[in-house]
Amino acid sequence: MEKKRFKFIIPVMVIVFIGSIFMLRNYYEEVPSVNQLLITIGATFVSGILAYFLFPQQGENKIDDRGPR
């Protein structure tokens, strides 16, 4: 795994973590705190996994796909 991907994955995970805490605390107070924590952790991991696969890998092994020629 390249370290360049972490430049994008970690900030995405932090933004999702902070955003989910903010939204759950302000808009969904009726959800118990334990469930809020579990939702936040799950959202953070899912966003990290999605960011890992969606952000392009830079390197020599990457095929330059520009579409049909």
N, C-alpha and C positions, 0 to 999 in steps of 0.2 A: 504494500500500500504506500502510495506516495504521500509525502508530507504536504504537498501543494494542495491536496484535496482538503486537508484539515483547515486550511485558511478560509474555506467556505463553509464547511460542515459545522465547526464549533460555533461560529457566530449565528448560524441559522438555529442551532439548538438552543443557544442562550436567548435569542429573540422569542422563540416559541415558548420557552420556559417562563420568561417574564410576562409575555402576553397572556398566557393561559392563567397564571397566578392573578394577574390584574383583572381579567374578565370574570374568572370564577369568584373572586372576592367581591367584586362590585355588582355583578349582574345576577349571580346565582348563590345568594347567601344561604338559601334553604338546603343546599347540598352539604352533607357533613364534611368536616375538615379532612377526615381520612380519605374519603372518596375524591375530594378535590386534589389531594396530594397524588393519589393513584392516577387520576386523569392527567395531571400535569406531567408525571413521570412517563406515562405511556405516550403522550403527545410528543414529548421531547425525544424519546427513542425512535418513534416512527418518523419524525421529521429528519432525524439524523440518518436513518437508513435510506429514506427517499432522496435526501440530498447527496448521499454517497453514490447512488446509482444514476441520478439525473445530471449532476455536474460532470462535465467532460474530464476525462483523464488526459493530461498533457504528457507527451513523451514520444519516443521514437516508434513505439509499437502502435500508435494511433493511426488509423486509416483516415485520410482526408476525404470525406464524403461530400462532394459538391453537387451531387445529383447526376442526372443523365447528361451525357455529352453529345 
